[in-house]
Amino acid sequence: MAENQELRIPGDSRSVARAAVRMALSLSREEERQLKAELSPDVRCAAVDCGGEFISSVTRIVERAVAGATHEALMQIVSKATGLNIGGKIGIARAGDHIVVAVFFGIGLLHLNEVAIALGHRVV
């Protein structure tokens, strides 16, 4: 095997993280369906749109997603998002023992947005 080639093992943490990020970055439901079909049966994944005022949204987001990994991802953006509105998508992927939650949000007011992406990983 060449030095530059990466050994891809279905279900390793990097592959699962990549799938979650791709789900969070997907632009439409059709793109999500295509990605799910491409990744199955090795990786199970889902995505959901979400938004609102950050502090009030955190509880709902954590309750509806994988608590530990989602909390970890949200804590990575809390300093940017506190007191502001968020809008974006959460991508979740699982394969083997690995579960990853990726969040991709626009943060701010009106058109003055920052963009943030964060990732949380857990081994189940």
N, C-alpha and C positions, 0 to 999 in steps of 0.2 A: 504494500500500500504506500502510495506517495506521501511525503511529509505534509503537503498542503491539503490532502483529502481528509475530511472530517468523518469519523465513524459515526453514523447515524443509527442509533438504537431507538426504535419506536418506544415511546413512553419514558425516555430519559427527561430530566428536568428542563433542559434547554429546548427540546422539541415541544414540550408541553407549554412552556413559557412563550415560545414563538407562536404557537397556535392561539393562545389567549390574546396576545397582542394583535395578531391579525384579525381576530374576531372584534376586538375593541375598535380597530381602525376601519372596519368594513363600512361602506357607505350606504348600503341598502339591505333590505331583507333578502333580496335575491342573491346578493353577494354572500350573505351569511349562509344561505342554503347551499350555494356552490362550494363554499369552504368546508361546511360540514360534510358534504358528500366526498370531497377530496380527502379529508382527514380520516373518515370512518373506514374500517372499524377500530383503528388503532387509538384514536383520540376522540373522546366525546366532548362536545363543546356547545356553548350557548352564548347569547349576547342580549343585552337589554339597554334601551335608551333611558337616560335619566337626567334630571336637572332640577333646579330650584335654588333656594338659599342654602349655602353649604352646611351650616350648623344644623338646621332643621332636617336636612336631607340625609345626614350621616346615619342616624338611627334607622331610618327606613331602608337605606342601601344595605347596611350590615345585616339587618333582619332578613332581607330577601336574597342575600347572596351567601357565600361561604364565610362565616363570621371571622375566623382567624386571619385568613389570607386577605379578605376584603379590608379588615381593620388595618392590617399592615400597609396595604396600598394607599388607603386614605390618609394614614398618618404621614406618608411621604409628601403629600401636597397640602397638609393642613396649614402650614405657615403662609402659603400663597393664597389660599382660598377662604380663610376665616373672614367673615363679614361680607363676603361677596357672593355672587350667584355663580352656579356651575351649570354646564350643559354638555352632554356628551354620551359616551357609551361605556358599558362595562362588558368585558369579555371574560368568559370562564372556560377553562379547559381541564380535562382530566384524562390521564392515562396511567395505568398501573397504580402505583402508590402516590403519584404526584397529582396535586391539584393547584392550579395557578389562577389568580384573578388579576386581570389587567384593567386599569381605568384610564380612559382618555377623555379629558375634559378641556373645554374652553372655560376660563375663569375670568370674571370681571363684570363690567357694566356695559351694556349696549355693544358698541363695536370696539371697545377698548379692552380686548381680551388678551390674556396670557394663555398659553397652551401648556398643559401638563399631562404627562403620562407616568404612571406608577405601576408597580408590580408587587404582588404578594404571593408567596409560595408556601405550601404545606405538604408534608408527607403524611398520608392518612394510614 
